Amino acid sequence: MNVERQAPVRLGWLRSAPASSKRALAAAALGWMFDGFDIMVYSMVLTAVIADFGISKTIGGALGSLTLAASAIGGVLFGTIADRRGRRTGIIASVLMYSVFTAACGLATAVWQLAIFRFLLGLGMGGAWTCGAALVSESWPDAHRGKAIGLMQSAWALGYGGAALLAAIVLPRYGWRAMFLIGGIPAVTTLWIQRFVEEPDIWKARGSRGPRGSGLGFIFRAPYRRITTSIVVLSLCTLYAYWAFNFWVPSYLLLPGAQHGAGFSANTVATLLIVMNVGGWLGYVTYGYVADRFGRRPSFVTYLLSAAALVLLYGATQSKILLLALGPFVGFFGTGYMSGFGATIAELYPTSVRAAATGFTFNIGRVASAAAPLLIGSLAQTRGFGVAFGTAAAALVLGAATWFFIPETKGQALT
């Protein structure tokens, strides 16, 4: 009896939400899902791109770094647009940008063309999460903000895992260019967003008003200066760790050799990645429940430290059975903490600078993450993936330490 009563209650917060809140969540989730799809596409086709263009793994990693560096710029750019023109406008513009230039990657005939397209789509990628997190945070009540953000964040795992599944079907038959061309499909979703998604009431009520001198410089003034610095460091550490591990995992599993990779088949790699992303999806979704129940700080720290230990274990083995067993837990803890950024940052800053603050403090971490593909590629080439992934674990531990300086914001109303 108790089990039957409790099951629907766990999703009662979602069922009872206004239709406008559900549509806002769907729009943000779609934008973020296709963002994850594009990133995984590049990781899955990287080996083929390297062979086709005759470039080194270092150059292949540098192209990935270029995209992530551009996303740091895009996060601030589209965050500012979202504060001034609306959250919906920001999402539409960012999704259009990364969709168009993802498809363009499939038409590149030279490395320099691919580099330009990867940079431009990176700008749009940076804006998708920024605008989506602001939209969801402002469209849901305080008690359920963490869960809503977690559900939005979980869409990344769906896109990431979906790309791995699609790669197993499309890549052997039609090649890497077809994978990029498919990445242009998300542009169609912007028509639905434009028609059915509303701006949050808190943003509309704000109008042109806001804190004096509001803008990006506002977040570096007291009392926000220390908070901004801490979130930036946390972002630098966690995004470096995420990309240091996830960008090169497909190559680690595909490449042969005791030091440089496990040497599995494409189908085996797809299976391992899908299993990992099932765990990642569960981590994203359940993190919101954990954070709304126990608080932002203890939840984030627990996930980071658990992820650090699991990443070390994953990089130290080439046993298919052990990798299959570890995968869901690596995904659960190693990606679940990402659900904590949106709600926490939203609760720390006022409405007039919320999207810009979100865009800057989270996406500035992509500067460090931009170095990750290049650094890990170089370390893997010379020292092996075990050592390379060890740098990701160290970054996660350092990220956990930054929570000594970040206030607890569980249940805090938006200002």
C-alpha positions in Angstrom: 0.0 0.0 0.0 2.7 2.5 0.9 4.7 1.7 -2.2 1.6 2.2 -4.4 0.9 5.6 -2.8 4.5 6.8 -2.9 5.2 6.0 -6.6 2.9 8.7 -8.1 3.9 11.2 -5.4 7.5 11.2 -6.6 6.4 12.6 -10.0 3.5 14.7 -8.5 5.6 17.8 -8.8 5.9 17.3 -12.5 2.3 16.3 -13.2 0.8 19.2 -11.2 3.0 21.8 -12.8 1.4 24.4 -15.2 1.5 23.7 -18.9 3.8 26.7 -19.4 6.4 25.3 -17.0 6.3 21.9 -18.7 6.8 23.5 -22.1 9.7 25.6 -20.8 11.3 22.5 -19.5 10.7 20.6 -22.8 12.3 23.5 -24.8 15.4 23.6 -22.6 15.7 19.8 -22.6 15.5 19.6 -26.3 18.1 22.3 -26.8 20.4 20.6 -24.4 19.8 17.1 -25.8 20.8 18.0 -29.3 23.8 19.8 -27.8 24.9 16.5 -26.3 24.2 14.7 -29.6 26.6 17.0 -31.4 29.4 16.5 -28.9 29.1 12.8 -29.0 29.0 12.8 -32.8 32.4 14.4 -33.0 33.9 12.0 -30.4 32.5 9.0 -32.3 33.7 10.2 -35.8 37.0 11.5 -34.5 39.0 8.4 -35.5 37.5 8.5 -39.0 38.1 12.3 -39.4 41.7 11.8 -38.3 42.2 9.1 -41.0 40.3 11.0 -43.7 42.2 14.3 -43.3 45.5 12.6 -42.4 45.9 14.6 -39.1 47.4 13.5 -35.7 45.4 12.8 -32.6 46.7 16.1 -31.2 45.2 18.1 -34.1 41.9 16.1 -33.7 41.9 17.0 -30.0 42.7 20.6 -30.9 39.6 20.8 -33.1 37.5 19.6 -30.1 39.2 22.2 -27.9 38.4 24.9 -30.4 34.7 24.1 -30.1 34.7 24.2 -26.3 36.6 27.5 -26.2 34.0 29.0 -28.5 31.3 27.7 -26.2 32.8 29.7 -23.4 32.3 32.9 -25.5 28.9 31.7 -26.6 27.7 31.2 -23.0 28.4 34.9 -22.2 27.1 36.2 -25.5 23.8 34.3 -25.4 23.4 34.8 -21.7 23.5 38.6 -22.3 21.0 38.2 -25.1 18.7 36.2 -22.8 18.9 38.9 -20.1 18.0 41.6 -22.5 15.8 40.0 -25.1 14.4 37.0 -23.3 15.2 33.4 -22.4 13.2 32.0 -25.3 14.9 34.3 -27.8 18.3 33.1 -26.5 17.4 29.4 -26.9 16.1 29.9 -30.4 19.2 31.7 -31.6 21.6 29.3 -30.0 19.9 26.1 -31.3 19.8 27.6 -34.8 23.4 28.4 -34.7 24.8 25.1 -33.5 22.4 23.1 -35.8 23.3 24.9 -39.0 27.0 24.7 -38.4 26.9 21.1 -37.2 25.4 20.2 -40.6 28.1 22.4 -42.3 30.8 20.2 -40.7 29.5 17.3 -42.9 30.4 19.4 -46.0 33.9 20.4 -44.9 36.6 19.5 -47.5 39.6 20.8 -45.6 40.7 20.9 -42.0 40.5 24.8 -41.9 36.9 24.6 -42.9 36.1 22.1 -40.3 37.8 24.3 -37.7 35.7 27.3 -38.6 32.5 25.4 -38.5 33.4 23.8 -35.1 34.1 27.2 -33.7 30.8 28.7 -34.9 28.7 25.8 -33.7 30.6 26.1 -30.4 29.2 29.6 -29.9 25.7 28.2 -30.2 26.4 25.3 -27.9 27.5 27.6 -25.1 24.2 29.4 -25.3 21.9 26.4 -25.2 22.6 25.4 -21.6 22.8 29.0 -20.4 19.5 30.1 -21.7 17.8 26.8 -20.9 18.9 26.8 -17.3 17.7 30.4 -16.8 14.3 29.5 -18.4 13.7 26.4 -16.3 15.0 28.0 -13.0 12.6 30.9 -13.4 9.6 28.8 -14.6 9.6 26.3 -11.6 8.9 26.9 -7.9 11.8 26.9 -5.3 11.0 23.4 -3.9 11.2 21.7 -7.2 13.9 23.8 -9.0 16.6 21.2 -8.5 14.5 18.4 -9.8 13.4 20.4 -12.9 17.0 21.3 -13.7 18.0 17.7 -13.2 15.4 16.5 -15.7 16.6 19.1 -18.2 20.2 18.1 -17.6 19.3 14.4 -18.2 18.5 15.2 -21.8 22.2 15.5 -22.4 22.6 11.8 -21.7 19.8 11.0 -24.1 21.5 13.0 -26.9 24.9 11.7 -26.0 23.8 8.0 -25.9 21.5 8.5 -28.9 24.5 9.6 -30.9 26.5 6.5 -29.9 23.6 4.3 -30.9 23.1 6.1 -34.2 26.8 6.0 -34.9 26.7 2.2 -34.7 24.1 2.2 -37.5 25.0 5.2 -39.7 28.8 5.4 -39.4 29.8 2.0 -40.9 27.3 2.5 -43.8 27.3 6.1 -44.7 30.5 7.6 -43.1 31.2 10.4 -40.8 29.8 13.2 -42.9 26.3 11.7 -42.7 26.5 11.9 -38.9 27.2 15.7 -39.0 24.4 16.3 -41.5 21.9 14.6 -39.2 23.0 17.1 -36.6 21.2 19.9 -38.5 17.8 18.5 -37.7 17.4 20.3 -34.3 16.9 23.6 -36.2 13.3 22.5 -36.8 12.5 22.5 -33.0 12.9 26.3 -32.9 9.6 26.7 -34.7 7.8 25.0 -31.9 9.7 27.0 -29.2 8.8 30.3 -30.9 5.1 29.4 -31.0 4.5 27.6 -27.7 7.1 28.6 -25.1 6.5 31.7 -22.9 9.0 33.9 -21.1 9.0 33.4 -17.3 6.8 35.8 -15.3 9.8 36.9 -13.2 11.7 38.0 -16.3 8.7 39.8 -17.8 7.9 41.6 -14.5 11.5 42.8 -14.2 11.2 44.8 -17.5 14.0 47.2 -17.8 14.6 47.4 -14.1 17.5 45.7 -12.3 20.3 46.4 -9.9 22.2 49.6 -10.5 25.0 49.0 -12.9 23.6 45.5 -13.7 25.5 43.7 -16.4 28.4 41.3 -16.3 30.5 43.6 -14.2 27.8 43.4 -11.5 28.7 39.8 -10.5 32.3 40.9 -9.6 31.1 43.4 -7.0 30.5 42.7 -3.3 28.8 40.6 -2.1 29.0 38.5 -5.3 32.7 38.7 -5.9 33.7 35.7 -3.8 30.7 33.7 -5.0 31.6 34.4 -8.6 35.2 33.4 -8.1 34.3 30.2 -6.4 31.8 29.1 -9.0 34.3 29.9 -11.8 36.9 27.7 -10.1 34.4 24.9 -9.6 33.4 25.2 -13.2 37.0 25.1 -14.4 37.7 21.9 -12.4 34.5 20.0 -13.2 34.3 20.8 -16.9 38.0 20.0 -17.4 37.4 16.7 -15.7 34.2 15.9 -17.7 35.8 16.6 -21.1 39.2 15.1 -20.2 37.4 11.8 -19.6 34.3 11.8 -21.9 35.9 13.3 -25.0 38.5 10.6 -25.3 36.5 7.6 -23.9 35.4 6.4 -27.3 39.0 6.5 -28.6 40.3 4.8 -25.4 37.8 2.0 -26.0 38.5 1.7 -29.7 42.3 2.1 -30.1 44.4 -1.1 -29.7 47.4 -1.5 -27.5 48.1 -2.1 -23.8 49.1 1.5 -23.2 46.9 3.5 -25.5 43.6 1.8 -25.6 41.4 -1.3 -25.1 40.9 -2.2 -28.8 37.2 -3.2 -28.7 35.0 -3.4 -31.8 32.7 -0.5 -32.7 29.6 -2.4 -31.5 31.2 -3.2 -28.2 32.2 0.4 -27.7 28.6 1.5 -28.5 27.3 -0.9 -25.9 29.7 0.3 -23.3 28.9 3.9 -24.0 25.2 3.4 -24.0 25.4 1.6 -20.6 27.5 4.4 -19.2 24.9 7.0 -20.5 22.0 5.1 -18.9 23.9 5.6 -15.6 24.5 9.2 -16.6 20.8 9.8 -17.3 19.9 8.4 -13.9 22.5 10.5 -12.2 21.2 13.7 -13.8 17.6 13.0 -12.9 18.1 11.7 -9.3 20.6 14.5 -8.5 17.8 17.0 -8.4 15.9 14.9 -5.8 19.1 14.5 -3.7 19.9 18.2 -3.8 16.4 19.3 -3.0 16.3 16.9 -0.1 19.9 17.2 1.4 21.1 20.5 0.0 23.3 21.7 -2.8 26.7 21.5 -1.0 26.7 17.9 0.4 25.2 16.5 -2.8 27.7 18.2 -5.1 30.7 17.2 -2.9 29.6 13.6 -2.6 29.2 13.2 -6.3 32.5 14.8 -7.2 34.6 12.6 -4.8 32.8 9.5 -5.9 33.4 10.4 -9.6 37.1 10.9 -8.9 37.6 7.4 -7.6 35.5 5.8 -10.4 37.4 7.6 -13.2 40.7 6.3 -11.8 39.3 2.8 -11.8 37.9 3.0 -15.3 41.1 4.3 -16.8 43.1 1.5 -15.1 41.3 -1.5 -16.7 40.7 -2.9 -20.1 38.5 -5.8 -19.0 35.2 -5.7 -20.9 33.3 -7.1 -18.0 34.7 -4.7 -15.5 34.2 -1.7 -17.8 30.6 -2.8 -18.3 30.1 -3.0 -14.5 31.8 0.3 -13.8 30.2 2.2 -16.7 26.8 3.0 -15.1 28.4 4.2 -11.9 30.9 6.4 -13.7 28.0 7.9 -15.7 25.9 8.3 -12.5 28.4 10.2 -10.4 30.7 11.5 -13.2 27.9 13.4 -14.9 25.1 13.7 -12.3 26.7 16.6 -10.5 26.3 18.7 -13.7 22.6 19.0 -12.7 23.7 21.1 -9.7 25.0 24.1 -11.6 21.8 25.5 -13.0 19.7 25.7 -9.8 22.7 26.8 -7.6 23.8 29.6 -9.9 20.2 30.8 -10.4 19.7 31.0 -6.7 22.9 33.1 -6.2 22.2 36.0 -8.6 19.3 38.4 -9.3 17.0 38.1 -12.3 18.5 41.0 -14.3 21.9 39.3 -14.5 20.9 35.7 -14.0 21.5 34.4 -17.5 24.7 36.4 -18.0 26.0 35.2 -14.6 25.0 31.6 -15.5 26.6 32.0 -18.9 29.9 33.4 -17.5 30.4 31.3 -14.4 29.5 28.0 -16.0 30.9 28.5 -19.5 34.2 30.0 -18.4 34.9 26.5 -17.3 34.9 25.5 -20.9 38.2 27.4 -21.2 39.7 24.7 -19.1 37.7 22.0 -20.8 39.0 23.4 -24.2 42.4 22.4 -23.0 41.3 18.9 -22.0 41.0 17.2 -25.4 44.4 18.5 -26.4 46.1 17.7 -23.1 44.6 14.3 -22.8 45.4 13.4 -26.4 49.0 14.4 -25.8 49.3 12.5 -22.4 47.6 9.4 -23.9 50.1 9.4 -26.7 53.1 9.5 -24.4 52.0 8.2 -21.0 48.8 6.2 -21.7 45.1 6.8 -20.9 45.5 5.8 -17.2 47.7 8.7 -16.4 45.7 11.0 -18.7 42.4 10.2 -16.9 44.2 10.7 -13.5 44.3 14.4 -14.2 40.5 14.4 -14.4 40.2 12.7 -11.0 42.6 15.3 -9.5 40.5 18.2 -10.9 37.3 16.7 -9.4 38.9 16.6 -5.9 39.9 20.2 -6.3 36.4 21.1 -7.4 35.0 19.6 -4.3 37.2 21.8 -2.2 35.7 25.0 -3.7 32.4 24.3 -1.9 33.9 25.7 1.3 33.3 29.1 -0.2 29.9 28.6 -1.9 26.8 29.3 0.2 24.1 26.7 0.6 21.0 27.8 -1.4 18.6 24.9 -0.9 15.0 26.1 -1.2 16.0 29.7 -1.7 13.6 32.0 -3.5 14.7 33.8 -6.7 15.2 37.5 -6.3 
